Amino acid sequence: MENLTGTLDGILESNNDSFRANSRVLETCLLLLLLYPLLVAYLRYDRLRSTQKHYGYTTRPSLGRMTDDDAYEIQLSIAQLEFPFTFQKALQFALFRTYGIPSMSKLLVATTQFAEMSTASKRYVDTEVLIREFTNHKPSDPRTLEAIARMNYIHSLYRKNGSIRDDDMLYTLSLFALEPIRWIQRHEWRSLEAFEQCAFGTFWKSIGDAMGISYQKLQSAEEGWEDALQWLDDLAEWSKQYEKENMVPHVNNRKTAEQTVAILLWGVPKALKPLGNNIVSVLMDDRLRTAMMYPTPPNPYFQLISLVFVVRKYLLRYFFLPRPYMFRLNALEDVGPEGRRSLSIWQAAPYYIKPSLWRRWGPGAWASRLMGLPVPGDEGSKYYPDGYIFPEVGPKIFLGKGQESAKETVRGLAKTRTGG
């Protein structure tokens, strides 16, 4: 009997030890589950703290001393590491928003840039290429200067004949400066700090200077701005009034919107296109939706998109570690022979994408083939598989033209865009 009792006691003790061990494991797992979100949040905000400490823009007076180089670096970190998805979507919608202005959509329709998908897609990618070049390189970098020079040449003809008004140029600039800030403030896991917003203002004001855009209609133009935040405030106020006066419904707005939405929904299966159209419409505000002549989607779509962004915001803040530098979003590949450069990411038709085994036969390529869409390397040289040089970027009527003008512009910009 004593042996039996001892055996039972041993079994119970062993079970107790096992239970205590399992309890400790469970407690440890629960503790890690509780600590992990706090760790992720700490690491995510640590990049912000490190960036602000590195540049030293901690007070409002210090923002007035922000250099173009610092602004470029701060914005690049936001675009490639901190908020790459939202930054890119904001720029896409900034361009899209310009098509709600009849004077701009009229020009695009008249020049047949949005007459069919092939020209619309090429025009879209060319705009993306030039913007990526001068946002991904320092203000004084030769690639930046060449991209701005090419852009100025393409705009010059239309500005001279009055097809593009000075106000249209200032409004477009305002969208590229303001929309990323607005989108990040609304949809991301944290808001931008004052020094980050100032970086956007400093960067895009310098781009406007290089494009010869006048700021005389802004409130503080005569006395000047203490910092780029004040410039952004003036720009936002002027832009708001410009939209009230100029963003009105027109059939040309609708035509350009349809082609652009088709690009945004390029890889979406046909059966899901109606859903995609409603999502794009939800992302418009009432004024833009009216100007584009789009119907207001049913209320559940607004609720769904709002919920998606809220869930995404908290998942990123507490459960997804910050993106490491080696995984930064950079769509520009290294410059190759003859100064040609390829893209590594494509939104619609695969312009400037170098063919590879993966790009032609990987899962994404098979999905494109099944939907009847081209993949890199299709149709010979149609999509410029060897990449681009700047004289090839832009509408076909400008192909190879303006090289001497661009060289002269580059020489002028090299004297003024020193990064200070």
GINOR-V842368 format. One record per residue. RES is the residue in three letters. PSI is psi as a letter, one per 20 degrees, with the letter a starting at -180 (none if undefined). OMEGA is omega in whole degrees, -180 to 180 (none if undefined). BURIAL is I if it has 9 or more other C-alpha atoms within 8 Angstrom, else O. Layout:
# GINOR-V842368
res=RES psi=PSI omega=OMEGA burial=BURIAL
res=RES psi=PSI omega=OMEGA burial=BURIAL
This chain:
# GINOR-V842368
res=MET psi=g omega=179 burial=O
res=GLU psi=h omega=179 burial=O
res=ASN psi=g omega=179 burial=O
res=LEU psi=g omega=179 burial=O
res=THR psi=g omega=180 burial=O
res=GLY psi=h omega=180 burial=O
res=THR psi=g omega=179 burial=O
res=LEU psi=g omega=178 burial=O
res=ASP psi=h omega=180 burial=O
res=GLY psi=g omega=179 burial=O
res=ILE psi=g omega=179 burial=O
res=LEU psi=g omega=179 burial=O
res=GLU psi=g omega=179 burial=O
res=SER psi=g omega=178 burial=O
res=ASN psi=h omega=178 burial=O
res=ASN psi=g omega=178 burial=O
res=ASP psi=g omega=180 burial=O
res=SER psi=g omega=179 burial=O
res=PHE psi=g omega=180 burial=O
res=ARG psi=h omega=179 burial=O
res=ALA psi=g omega=179 burial=O
res=ASN psi=h omega=178 burial=O
res=SER psi=g omega=179 burial=O
res=ARG psi=g omega=178 burial=O
res=VAL psi=g omega=180 burial=O
res=LEU psi=g omega=179 burial=O
res=GLU psi=g omega=179 burial=O
res=THR psi=g omega=179 burial=O
res=CYS psi=g omega=179 burial=O
res=LEU psi=h omega=178 burial=O
res=LEU psi=g omega=179 burial=O
res=LEU psi=h omega=178 burial=O
res=LEU psi=h omega=178 burial=O
res=LEU psi=h omega=-177 burial=O
res=LEU psi=h omega=-176 burial=O
res=TYR psi=g omega=178 burial=I
res=PRO psi=h omega=179 burial=I
res=LEU psi=h omega=178 burial=I
res=LEU psi=g omega=180 burial=I
res=VAL psi=g omega=180 burial=I
res=ALA psi=g omega=179 burial=I
res=TYR psi=g omega=-178 burial=O
res=LEU psi=h omega=180 burial=I
res=ARG psi=g omega=180 burial=I
res=TYR psi=i omega=180 burial=O
res=ASP psi=h omega=177 burial=O
res=ARG psi=h omega=178 burial=O
res=LEU psi=g omega=180 burial=O
res=ARG psi=g omega=-179 burial=O
res=SER psi=g omega=-180 burial=O
res=THR psi=g omega=-179 burial=I
res=GLN psi=h omega=178 burial=I
res=LYS psi=h omega=-179 burial=I
res=HIS psi=g omega=-176 burial=O
res=TYR psi=h omega=174 burial=O
res=GLY psi=j omega=179 burial=O
res=TYR psi=n omega=-172 burial=I
res=THR psi=i omega=-179 burial=I
res=THR psi=r omega=-180 burial=O
res=ARG psi=g omega=178 burial=O
res=PRO psi=h omega=-178 burial=O
res=SER psi=h omega=-179 burial=I
res=LEU psi=h omega=179 burial=I
res=GLY psi=i omega=-180 burial=I
res=ARG psi=j omega=-177 burial=O
res=MET psi=p omega=-180 burial=I
res=THR psi=r omega=177 burial=I
res=ASP psi=h omega=180 burial=I
res=ASP psi=g omega=179 burial=I
res=ASP psi=g omega=180 burial=I
res=ALA psi=g omega=178 burial=I
res=TYR psi=g omega=-177 burial=I
res=GLU psi=g omega=179 burial=I
res=ILE psi=g omega=179 burial=I
res=GLN psi=h omega=-179 burial=I
res=LEU psi=g omega=177 burial=I
res=SER psi=g omega=178 burial=I
res=ILE psi=g omega=-175 burial=I
res=ALA psi=h omega=-174 burial=I
res=GLN psi=h omega=-174 burial=I
res=LEU psi=g omega=-170 burial=I
res=GLU psi=g omega=-177 burial=I
res=PHE psi=l omega=-173 burial=I
res=PRO psi=g omega=-178 burial=I
res=PHE psi=g omega=-176 burial=O
res=THR psi=h omega=178 burial=I
res=PHE psi=g omega=-179 burial=I
res=GLN psi=g omega=179 burial=I
res=LYS psi=h omega=179 burial=O
res=ALA psi=g omega=178 burial=I
res=LEU psi=h omega=177 burial=I
res=GLN psi=g omega=-180 burial=O
res=PHE psi=h omega=174 burial=I
res=ALA psi=g omega=177 burial=I
res=LEU psi=g omega=180 burial=I
res=PHE psi=h omega=-177 burial=I
res=ARG psi=h omega=179 burial=I
res=THR psi=h omega=-178 burial=I
res=TYR psi=i omega=174 burial=I
res=GLY psi=j omega=178 burial=I
res=ILE psi=o omega=-174 burial=I
res=PRO psi=h omega=-180 burial=I
res=SER psi=h omega=179 burial=O
res=MET psi=g omega=180 burial=I
res=SER psi=h omega=177 burial=I
res=LYS psi=g omega=-180 burial=I
res=LEU psi=g omega=-179 burial=I
res=LEU psi=h omega=178 burial=I
res=VAL psi=g omega=-178 burial=I
res=ALA psi=h omega=-180 burial=O
res=THR psi=j omega=179 burial=O
res=THR psi=j omega=179 burial=I
res=GLN psi=h omega=177 burial=I
res=PHE psi=k omega=-180 burial=I
res=ALA psi=h omega=179 burial=O
res=GLU psi=r omega=-173 burial=I
res=MET psi=h omega=-177 burial=I
res=SER psi=g omega=180 burial=O
res=THR psi=h omega=179 burial=I
res=ALA psi=g omega=-180 burial=I
res=SER psi=g omega=179 burial=I
res=LYS psi=g omega=180 burial=I
res=ARG psi=g omega=180 burial=I
res=TYR psi=g omega=-178 burial=O
res=VAL psi=h omega=180 burial=I
res=ASP psi=g omega=177 burial=I
res=THR psi=g omega=179 burial=I
res=GLU psi=g omega=-179 burial=O
res=VAL psi=g omega=-177 burial=O
res=LEU psi=g omega=179 burial=I
res=ILE psi=g omega=179 burial=I
res=ARG psi=h omega=-178 burial=I
res=GLU psi=g omega=-176 burial=I
res=PHE psi=i omega=171 burial=I
res=THR psi=i omega=-178 burial=I
res=ASN psi=i omega=180 burial=O
res=HIS psi=q omega=-179 burial=I
res=LYS psi=q omega=-178 burial=I
res=PRO psi=h omega=-178 burial=I
res=SER psi=j omega=-178 burial=I
res=ASP psi=p omega=179 burial=O
res=PRO psi=h omega=179 burial=O
res=ARG psi=h omega=177 burial=I
res=THR psi=g omega=-177 burial=I
res=LEU psi=g omega=179 burial=I
res=GLU psi=h omega=180 burial=I
res=ALA psi=g omega=179 burial=I
res=ILE psi=g omega=180 burial=I
res=ALA psi=g omega=179 burial=I
res=ARG psi=g omega=179 burial=I
res=MET psi=g omega=180 burial=I
res=ASN psi=h omega=180 burial=I
res=TYR psi=g omega=-179 burial=I
res=ILE psi=g omega=-179 burial=I
res=HIS psi=h omega=-169 burial=I
res=SER psi=g omega=-179 burial=O
res=LEU psi=g omega=-177 burial=O
res=TYR psi=h omega=177 burial=I
res=ARG psi=h omega=-179 burial=I
res=LYS psi=h omega=-178 burial=O
res=ASN psi=j omega=175 burial=O
res=GLY psi=j omega=179 burial=O
res=SER psi=h omega=174 burial=I
res=ILE psi=o omega=-179 burial=I
res=ARG psi=q omega=178 burial=O
res=ASP psi=h omega=179 burial=I
res=ASP psi=h omega=178 burial=O
res=ASP psi=h omega=179 burial=I
res=MET psi=g omega=-180 burial=I
res=LEU psi=h omega=180 burial=I
res=TYR psi=g omega=179 burial=I
res=THR psi=g omega=177 burial=I
res=LEU psi=g omega=-179 burial=I
res=SER psi=h omega=-179 burial=I
res=LEU psi=g omega=180 burial=I
res=PHE psi=h omega=178 burial=I
res=ALA psi=h omega=-170 burial=I
res=LEU psi=h omega=-174 burial=I
res=GLU psi=g omega=177 burial=I
res=PRO psi=h omega=178 burial=I
res=ILE psi=g omega=-178 burial=I
res=ARG psi=g omega=-178 burial=O
res=TRP psi=g omega=180 burial=I
res=ILE psi=g omega=180 burial=I
res=GLN psi=h omega=-177 burial=I
res=ARG psi=h omega=-164 burial=O
res=HIS psi=i omega=-173 burial=I
res=GLU psi=r omega=-174 burial=I
res=TRP psi=i omega=171 burial=I
res=ARG psi=r omega=177 burial=O
res=SER psi=q omega=176 burial=O
res=LEU psi=q omega=174 burial=I
res=GLU psi=r omega=-178 burial=O
res=ALA psi=g omega=-177 burial=O
res=PHE psi=h omega=178 burial=I
res=GLU psi=g omega=176 burial=I
res=GLN psi=h omega=178 burial=I
res=CYS psi=h omega=178 burial=I
res=ALA psi=g omega=176 burial=I
res=PHE psi=g omega=-179 burial=I
res=GLY psi=g omega=-180 burial=I
res=THR psi=g omega=-178 burial=I
res=PHE psi=g omega=-174 burial=I
res=TRP psi=h omega=173 burial=I
res=LYS psi=h omega=179 burial=I
res=SER psi=h omega=176 burial=I
res=ILE psi=g omega=177 burial=O
res=GLY psi=g omega=176 burial=I
res=ASP psi=g omega=-178 burial=I
res=ALA psi=h omega=180 burial=I
res=MET psi=i omega=180 burial=O
res=GLY psi=k omega=180 burial=O
res=ILE psi=p omega=-179 burial=I
res=SER psi=q omega=177 burial=I
res=TYR psi=j omega=-174 burial=O
res=GLN psi=h omega=-179 burial=O
res=LYS psi=i omega=177 burial=O
res=LEU psi=q omega=-169 burial=I
res=GLN psi=g omega=-174 burial=O
res=SER psi=k omega=-175 burial=I
res=ALA psi=h omega=-175 burial=I
res=GLU psi=g omega=-178 burial=O
res=GLU psi=i omega=179 burial=O
res=GLY psi=r omega=-175 burial=O
res=TRP psi=p omega=179 burial=I
res=GLU psi=h omega=178 burial=O
res=ASP psi=r omega=-176 burial=I
res=ALA psi=h omega=175 burial=I
res=LEU psi=g omega=178 burial=I
res=GLN psi=h omega=177 burial=I
res=TRP psi=g omega=178 burial=I
res=LEU psi=g omega=179 burial=I
res=ASP psi=g omega=178 burial=O
res=ASP psi=g omega=-179 burial=I
res=LEU psi=g omega=-180 burial=I
res=ALA psi=g omega=-180 burial=I
res=GLU psi=g omega=179 burial=O
res=TRP psi=g omega=-179 burial=I
res=SER psi=h omega=179 burial=I
res=LYS psi=g omega=179 burial=O
res=GLN psi=h omega=178 burial=O
res=TYR psi=g omega=-180 burial=I
res=GLU psi=g omega=179 burial=O
res=LYS psi=h omega=-175 burial=O
res=GLU psi=h omega=-169 burial=O
res=ASN psi=h omega=-179 burial=O
res=MET psi=n omega=-176 burial=I
res=VAL psi=q omega=-178 burial=I
res=PRO psi=q omega=176 burial=I
res=HIS psi=q omega=-178 burial=I
res=VAL psi=h omega=179 burial=O
res=ASN psi=h omega=174 burial=I
res=ASN psi=g omega=-179 burial=I
res=ARG psi=g omega=-179 burial=I
res=LYS psi=g omega=-179 burial=I
res=THR psi=h omega=179 burial=I
res=ALA psi=g omega=-179 burial=I
res=GLU psi=g omega=-180 burial=O
res=GLN psi=h omega=-179 burial=I
res=THR psi=g omega=178 burial=I
res=VAL psi=h omega=177 burial=I
res=ALA psi=h omega=177 burial=O
res=ILE psi=g omega=-180 burial=I
res=LEU psi=h omega=-179 burial=O
res=LEU psi=k omega=-174 burial=I
res=TRP psi=g omega=-175 burial=O
res=GLY psi=j omega=-179 burial=O
res=VAL psi=p omega=178 burial=O
res=PRO psi=q omega=-175 burial=O
res=LYS psi=h omega=-178 burial=O
res=ALA psi=h omega=-178 burial=O
res=LEU psi=j omega=-180 burial=O
res=LYS psi=g omega=179 burial=I
res=PRO psi=g omega=176 burial=O
res=LEU psi=g omega=180 burial=O
res=GLY psi=g omega=178 burial=I
res=ASN psi=g omega=179 burial=I
res=ASN psi=h omega=178 burial=I
res=ILE psi=g omega=178 burial=I
res=VAL psi=g omega=-180 burial=I
res=SER psi=h omega=177 burial=I
res=VAL psi=h omega=-177 burial=I
res=LEU psi=i omega=174 burial=O
res=MET psi=q omega=170 burial=O
res=ASP psi=r omega=-174 burial=O
res=ASP psi=g omega=-177 burial=O
res=ARG psi=g omega=-180 burial=O
res=LEU psi=g omega=-180 burial=I
res=ARG psi=g omega=178 burial=I
res=THR psi=g omega=-180 burial=I
res=ALA psi=h omega=179 burial=I
res=MET psi=i omega=-179 burial=I
res=MET psi=k omega=176 burial=I
res=TYR psi=q omega=177 burial=I
res=PRO psi=q omega=176 burial=O
res=THR psi=p omega=-179 burial=O
res=PRO psi=q omega=175 burial=I
res=PRO psi=q omega=-175 burial=O
res=ASN psi=h omega=179 burial=O
res=PRO psi=h omega=178 burial=O
res=TYR psi=g omega=178 burial=I
res=PHE psi=g omega=180 burial=I
res=GLN psi=g omega=-180 burial=O
res=LEU psi=g omega=-178 burial=O
res=ILE psi=h omega=178 burial=I
res=SER psi=g omega=180 burial=O
res=LEU psi=g omega=-180 burial=O
res=VAL psi=g omega=-179 burial=O
res=PHE psi=h omega=179 burial=I
res=VAL psi=g omega=179 burial=I
res=VAL psi=g omega=179 burial=O
res=ARG psi=g omega=-179 burial=I
res=LYS psi=g omega=-176 burial=I
res=TYR psi=h omega=175 burial=I
res=LEU psi=g omega=179 burial=I
res=LEU psi=g omega=-175 burial=I
res=ARG psi=h omega=-171 burial=I
res=TYR psi=i omega=-173 burial=I
res=PHE psi=i omega=-180 burial=I
res=PHE psi=o omega=-180 burial=O
res=LEU psi=q omega=179 burial=O
res=PRO psi=q omega=-179 burial=I
res=ARG psi=p omega=177 burial=O
res=PRO psi=q omega=-175 burial=O
res=TYR psi=h omega=-177 burial=O
res=MET psi=i omega=178 burial=O
res=PHE psi=k omega=179 burial=O
res=ARG psi=q omega=180 burial=I
res=LEU psi=o omega=180 burial=O
res=ASN psi=o omega=-175 burial=O
res=ALA psi=i omega=-179 burial=O
res=LEU psi=p omega=176 burial=I
res=GLU psi=r omega=-178 burial=I
res=ASP psi=q omega=178 burial=O
res=VAL psi=p omega=-178 burial=O
res=GLY psi=b omega=180 burial=O
res=PRO psi=q omega=179 burial=O
res=GLU psi=j omega=179 burial=O
res=GLY psi=j omega=-180 burial=O
res=ARG psi=q omega=180 burial=I
res=ARG psi=q omega=179 burial=I
res=SER psi=r omega=172 burial=I
res=LEU psi=q omega=178 burial=I
res=SER psi=i omega=-179 burial=I
res=ILE psi=p omega=176 burial=O
res=TRP psi=p omega=-177 burial=I
res=GLN psi=h omega=-177 burial=O
res=ALA psi=c omega=178 burial=I
res=ALA psi=q omega=-171 burial=I
res=PRO psi=l omega=177 burial=I
res=TYR psi=p omega=174 burial=I
res=TYR psi=k omega=178 burial=I
res=ILE psi=p omega=180 burial=I
res=LYS psi=p omega=-179 burial=I
res=PRO psi=q omega=173 burial=I
res=SER psi=r omega=-180 burial=O
res=LEU psi=g omega=-179 burial=O
res=TRP psi=g omega=-177 burial=O
res=ARG psi=h omega=-179 burial=I
res=ARG psi=h omega=-173 burial=I
res=TRP psi=j omega=177 burial=I
res=GLY psi=r omega=-179 burial=I
res=PRO psi=g omega=180 burial=O
res=GLY psi=h omega=179 burial=O
res=ALA psi=g omega=178 burial=I
res=TRP psi=h omega=177 burial=I
res=ALA psi=g omega=178 burial=O
res=SER psi=g omega=180 burial=I
res=ARG psi=g omega=-179 burial=I
res=LEU psi=h omega=178 burial=O
res=MET psi=j omega=179 burial=O
res=GLY psi=k omega=-179 burial=O
res=LEU psi=q omega=180 burial=O
res=PRO psi=q omega=175 burial=I
res=VAL psi=r omega=-179 burial=I
res=PRO psi=p omega=180 burial=I
res=GLY psi=i omega=178 burial=I
res=ASP psi=q omega=172 burial=O
res=GLU psi=l omega=173 burial=O
res=GLY psi=c omega=-176 burial=O
res=SER psi=j omega=-175 burial=O
res=LYS psi=g omega=-175 burial=O
res=TYR psi=j omega=177 burial=I
res=TYR psi=m omega=-177 burial=I
res=PRO psi=i omega=178 burial=I
res=ASP psi=j omega=-180 burial=I
res=GLY psi=a omega=-175 burial=I
res=TYR psi=q omega=162 burial=I
res=ILE psi=q omega=-171 burial=I
res=PHE psi=h omega=179 burial=O
res=PRO psi=i omega=178 burial=I
res=GLU psi=i omega=-177 burial=I
res=VAL psi=p omega=179 burial=I
res=GLY psi=a omega=180 burial=I
res=PRO psi=q omega=-176 burial=O
res=LYS psi=h omega=-178 burial=O
res=ILE psi=i omega=179 burial=O
res=PHE psi=j omega=-175 burial=I
res=LEU psi=o omega=177 burial=I
res=GLY psi=i omega=-177 burial=O
res=LYS psi=r omega=172 burial=O
res=GLY psi=j omega=-175 burial=I
res=GLN psi=h omega=178 burial=O
res=GLU psi=g omega=177 burial=O
res=SER psi=g omega=-180 burial=I
res=ALA psi=g omega=179 burial=I
res=LYS psi=g omega=179 burial=I
res=GLU psi=g omega=178 burial=O
res=THR psi=g omega=179 burial=I
res=VAL psi=g omega=179 burial=I
res=ARG psi=g omega=179 burial=O
res=GLY psi=g omega=-179 burial=O
res=LEU psi=h omega=-179 burial=I
res=ALA psi=h omega=-180 burial=I
res=LYS psi=h omega=-174 burial=O
res=THR psi=h omega=-177 burial=O
res=ARG psi=n omega=-177 burial=I
res=THR psi=i omega=179 burial=O
res=GLY psi=i omega=-179 burial=I
res=GLY psi=none omega=none burial=O
